[in-house]
Amino acid sequence: MKIKTISRSADDYVPVKSTQESQLPRNLDPALHPFERAREYTKALNATKMERMFAKPFIGQLGYGHRDGVYTIAKNYHALNKLASASADGVVKYWNMSTREEICSFKAHYGLVHGLCVTPQHLSASKNENYMLSCGDDKTVKLWSVNTEDFSSSKNDEERSSTDGLIKTFHGEHAFLGIDHHRSKPYFVTGGAEINLWDSARSRPTANLSWGADNVSTVKFNQNETDIFASAGSDNSVVLYDLRTNSPTQKFTQRMRTNALCWNPMEAYNFVVASEDHNAYYYDMRNLSRALHVFKDHVSAVMDVDFSPTGDEIVTGSYDKTIRIYQVKHGHSREVYHTKRMQHVFQVKYSMDSKYIMSGSDDGNIRMWRAKAWERSSVKTTREKNKLEYDEKLKERYRYMPEISRISRHRHVPKVVKKAQEIKNVEIGSMKRREVNERRTNKDMAFVPERKKQIVGVVHQYQDNKREKSSDADQRN
């Protein structure tokens, strides 16, 4: 067997070292690696890929859901794992989110339940009891106790009376379309044909705060400035009220109807509204002439909106059967959730630890989702926590790199939504081109920013009173 070897002279390929040539200095410290950015970029890319691989946002549904569509969900602000829901058949249920089981249920109203809220614990007699307020089409507001031992798990629906747990009934003159409770005082406010302020100790409303709208569909108390609340009505207006003066303070009108609103729990002056024009708008109550941000991406009416308890994210539910999560300072969603069976989403709520999202749709189910699709709730070692924090920092640092940005933004959406989004983009592009062409021919045409387009007008209460006085004077003259 013959073996051939390569033989060559070292003089031909080994460079001759010169004493005059200076050697490049080399620092052997591993923290100062010459390819640090390349190594970090690779780690950030792998972390982004792993994030999308482990994205499984859907956890499950609560119990067996409702027999009809879920149109109202209320969270308990003093308990992490409690939730109340109501459906179109008049049934109200109270849930334990830890076990995803039903604690108790009531046949509360005849017809649709429009409003539901959990009262603060410190207003109860023993300081640790929970009560619910519900209202509906039957012109009644009912106060329920959800702590009685009558609602044991052994009792079935046939044994349970519709009056079990009922403490008090408030009767009104019109159907109620919304309700919310004051954070620190025994007051609650109802919406409908009128906006009424109620005291829990009285059977009749203490004040009528109506201002202009035929029907008020939603009312919400501010969580920080607790004497301020807002309402949205059928005349496309959002009105702000102050209980200290017992009167409305200001009103602004949008081009389309507002379906829901929610106050920022960390910034007392800011609130977000869900609009019929497929967008959500973020406002500062001190300057209502323009929106702070516009949240886009939905292809149908936004039915509900809720703030994260941390105040830096919002979640929206839409008639296009999707749920989207937005960062407050970004106009496009960072996440979109959907399933094949989920129908039009009418309610979305954050859990009080901001880790989970609850959604109610008209298929009768209440679904639980992770706020971060890739996050897991298992116990982690210190090493795992450090690795996850390090990966988050790397993704934040390299998020604008083309490959990482493409992977982190990519989402699969239903074919119907994708097609509707394409058609909507064509329509918006055509409208923008038309506006640009009109501005070229008409130099006096003013440019209207995107954050002002939906605003029709802003009215303050003192301006309205001045107009009324001037009109009365004109009539007398």
N, C-alpha and C positions, 0 to 999 in steps of 0.2 A: 504494500500500500504506500503510495507516494503522497506526501503532504507538501504543499507549496506555501511558503510564508512570504509575507510582504516585508521587504527589507529596504530601508531608506536611511540616508544619512541625517543625523540630528541637525547638522549644519544648515540643511535646506529649509526646515520648518520651525526651528526654535529661534526666536528673535534674540539678537545679541543685546544684552543689557549694557547700557552705557552709564557711566558714572555721572554724566552731565544731566541725564533725564531724571526728573523728580518723580517719585512714586505718588500716586493719588492716595490721599489719606482715607482710611477706612475705619468707621466707627462700628465696633462689634456689638453695640448695645441693641438688643432685639426690639426695643421700643422705637428705634430710629431706623426702621427697615427702609431701604431705598424704594421698595414697591408698596409702600403703605396704602396709598390711595387705590391702587389696583386690587390689593387684597381686600380692602374694605368694600370696594364696589362689588366684588364677587360675593362677599358675605351678604351685602344688602340685596343683591339679585336673588340669591338663594333664599333669604328670609322672605322676600316678596312672593316667590314661587310657593314656598311652604305655606304662607298665609292663605293663598288662594286654594291650595290643596286641602287644607283643613277647614275651609269655610263651610260650615254646616249650621246655618242659623236657626232652623226650625227645631223646636224642642218637643212640642206636643200640644194637645188641646186640654182644656179644663173639663174634667168629668165627661158627661155626655152632652154638654152644651145646652142649648135651648131648643124648644120645638118650633120657634119662629125666629125671624131675623133679630140680631142683636144690634140695637140702635143707641144704647146708652151704657157706658161703663164709667164707674167712679172708683177712684182709689182712696184708700185710707192713708192720710198723711202722717199718721202716728204709728203705723205698723208696716213692716216691710213685706209681709206675706199675705195681706188681706186685700180683697178686691170685691166690688159689688157690680152686678150687671143686671140689665133689664131688657126685655124683648117686646116684640109687637103684640104678643098675646096677653100682656098685662102681668107677666110673672117676673118677680125680682128675686135674684139669687145672690148669696154671699159666699165667697170662695176662699179656700186656703191654697195659696199658690205653691207652697212647699210640697204638699201632697197632691196638688191638682184635683182636690176633691171638694164637693159642695158641702158647706157648713149648714146652711138653711135656705129655704126658699119660701116665697109668699105669692099667693094669687092676689096681687096688690090692687090692680085697677082693671076696670072694664075698658078694653081698647088699648091703644098704644101708650107705652110709658115714655114720656118725652124727657123727663128730668130725673136725675138721681145724684145724691151726694151723701157722704159720710160725715157726720157732725164731729167736731173736736171732742177729744176724750175729757178734757178738763171741765167741760160744761155738764158732764153727767154727775149723778149724785155721789158715786163712789170713786170718781176720778179715773177709773180705768175701764169703763164700759163704752161700748160702741153703739151708736144709733144711726139709722139711715132716714133720709127724707126722700120721698118719691112723689112725683106728680105726673098727671096724664090727661087724656082726653075727657075723663069723667068729671072734670072741674073740682078735683079734690087733691090736697096735699096730705100725705100720711107719714107719720113718724113711727118707725119700727125699731124694736130692740133686737139685736142680734147676739145677745149674751144669755138669754133665758135657757134653762136646761130642758125646756119643752122640745127643743129641736135636737134631740138625740138622733144618732145615725140609724137607730132601729126603727124610727117612725117613718113610714112610707107616705107617699103623697095622699093616699086615700084616708089615712088616719089623721092627717094634719088639717086643721081648720084654716080657712083663709084669714081668720081674725087672730090667730096665734101670733104673739109678738107685737100686735098693733097697740100703740100707746095712745095716739091722738090723731084726730082727723081735722084738717082745716078745709073749709068749704069756700069756694070762690064763685064768681059770677061768670067766668069764662074758662075755656080750656087752657091749661098751663103747658107752655112749650119749653120751659127751661127753669132750672133752680140751682142756687148755690148758697152755701152757708158762710157766714162771717168767721174769720179765723180765731177771734178771741172773744166775741160777744154773742149773746143768744139771739142773733138776728139772722134771718135768711131772706133772700130776694127771689122773686118769681117773675118769669117772663111769659108773655102771651099777648092778648089784646091790650093789656096794661102791664106796666112794671110796678109791682107792689113790694113794699118792704114790710116784713112780718116780724113780730116778736113771738118767740116760742111759748111765752106765757099767755098770749092772747089768741083769741079765735078769729079775729078779724085783722086785716092789714092796717098797719099804723100810718102808712103814707103811700101816695100814688105819685110816682116819679116819671110818668110817661112824657115823652117829648117827640112827637111827630110820627113815629112808625105805626103802621096798622097792626103788624104782628112782630113780636120780638122772639127770635128763635133761640138765642143763647145769652146767658148772663154769667159773668165770672168776676169774683172778688180778687183784688190784688193780694198777694201773699205777704208782702212787706209793708206797703202803705195800706193797712187793712181796711181803712174807711173808704177806699176808692174801689169802684167796680165799673165794669164796662158791659155794654150790651150790643148785640147786632140784630138788625131788623130787616123786614121785607122791603123797605125802601132803600136798600143798599147802603144804609148808614151804620156807623159805629159811634155810639154815644158813651161818654165818660161821665160818671156821677161821683159826688162827694157826700157822704153821710153826715159830715160835720156841718154842712150848710143845708143838708136834706134837699138837694136839688141837682139837676144835671149841670155840667160845667162847659163841655164843648162837644161838638159833633162834626164828623167829616163823612163825606159820601163818596163811594167808589162807583166805578162804571158797572160793576156786577155785584151780585149778592154775596155777603159774607156768611159762610156756613158754620164757622167755629172760631174761637179765639182763645188765647192762653197767655198769661203774664209770665215774664221771666222771673224765676224764683230768686235770682241773685241780683238783678238790676231792676229796681222798683219801678222805673219809668218806662220800661220797654215791654212791648207785647207783640205777638205775632197773630195774624189772622189768616184763615183758610178761605180762599176765594173761589167763586164759581168759574173764573177765567183760567183755571188750571195752575194757578200760581199761589204761593203763600207770601205774605208781605210782613216785613218786620218794621215796627214803628216805634218812635219815641213820642210819648204823650206831650212833651214840651214843645214839639214842632211837628205838627201833623200835616204840613204842606207837602211832605215828601216822605218816602219810605227809606229806612236805613239800608235794607237789603231786599232783594227779590229772589225768592227760591223757585227755580224752574224745574223742568224735566217731566212733570206729569202730563198726560195726554187727555185727561178728563178732569172734571170738577174735583177739587180737594175738599173732602167731607169733614175731616177732623185734623187737629194739630195739637201737639203736646210738647212741653219743654222737658229736657233732662233736668233732674234735681241739681246738677252742677251748673246749669245755665249756659253751657257751651254747645249744645246740640238740640235739634228739634226732630221730631218724627211726624210724618204726615201719612194719612190714609186717604186713598182716592177712589173715585168711582171706576177707574180703569183697572181695579182689582190688584193694585200693587201698594206696597208700603215703602216709603223712602226716608232715609235718614240724612240730615243735612248738618254740617257744621255752621254755626251762626255767621261766620265771616266768609262763607263760600256760597255762591248762588246755585251750584249744581250739587246733586246728591252724591254722597260718598258710598251709599249702599242702596240696593233695591231688593225687596223680598217679595216673593210670590209663590203660589203653589197652583197645581192644576185644578184643585177643587175649590179654592177660595174664590168667593164671589165679591161683589162690590163691598169695599171696606168703609164702614161708617164710623168706627171708633178706634182710636189708637191711644195707648197710655204707656208712659215709662213707669217702671217699678221705682220705689223710693230709694234704691241703691244704685239706680241708673244702669244696671247690668242687663235688665230684661225689658222686653216690650210686649204688651198685650194688645191684641187686635180683635175687634168684633166685626163680623160681616153678616150680610143678610142670608147666608146659608145656615145660620143658627149656631155657629161654632165660635168659641173664644180661644184664640191661638196664642201660644207663648213663643217668643223669639229671643235670640241673643242680640244684645245691642251691638256687640262686636262678633261677627260671624265666626271668627277663628278662635275666639277666647273660650277657655274651658274653666269650669267652676271647681275643679278638683284641687286638692291641697298640693301646693308646690314647694319643693325644697328651695333653699336659699340660692343654690346654684342655678336652678331652673328660672327663678325670678330674675336673677342677674342676667342670664342669657336672653330672656324675653325683653328686658329693659334695654339691653345693648342692641338687640335687633330693631326695636322701635326707633332708637336714636339713629341707627344706620339708615333705615327706611326714610326717616325724616330728612336726613342729610342729603340723600341721593334721589329724592323723589322726583326731581326734574330731569333725570337722565332718561333718554327716550325709551329704552327697553323696560326700565323699571316703571316708568309712568304708564306705558302701554299695558303691562301686566296688571298693575294695581287698579287701573280704570276699567278693565274689561269685565262686562257682566252679560250674562244671558238673560234676555227678557222674553216674554211670550211673543209669538209671531204677530198677534193682533196689535200689541203695544208698539212693537218695532215698526210695523207698517204705518200706524197712526203717527208715530214720531217723525217718520220720513215725510209724510204728507204735511204735517204741521210745520216742519222746517222749510218746506217749499213755500207754504203760504206766508210764513213770517219773512222769508227772504224776498218774496214778491212785494209785500207791503213796505219793506225797508227801501227797496229800489224805487218804488213809486214815490215815497216820501222824499228821497234824494232828488229825483227828477223834478218834483214840484218845487223844491227849494231852489233849484237852479233857475227856474223860470220866474219864481216869485221871491225876490230878495227880502221882502218884509215878513216872510213866513218864519216864525220863531221855532227854534229847535226845542223839543220837549224831551227831557231825559226819561229813561226807562222807569225810573223810580217815581216820576210824577204823572205818568200817563194815565194811571188808573184813578187818580184823584179828581173828583168833580168839583168839590168845594169844601171849605172848612168854615164852621160857624161857632162862635162863642156865645155863651148864654147872655152876656150883657149886650152883645150886638143884637140878639134876637129880641130882648126886652126893649131896646131902643127903637127897633123897627115897629114893634107893637104900639109903643107910645106915640110914635109919629103918625101911624095909620089911624089911631084913635083921634088924634088931634085934627087930622085931615077930615075925618068923618064929622066931627063936631063943627068944623068951619063950613 
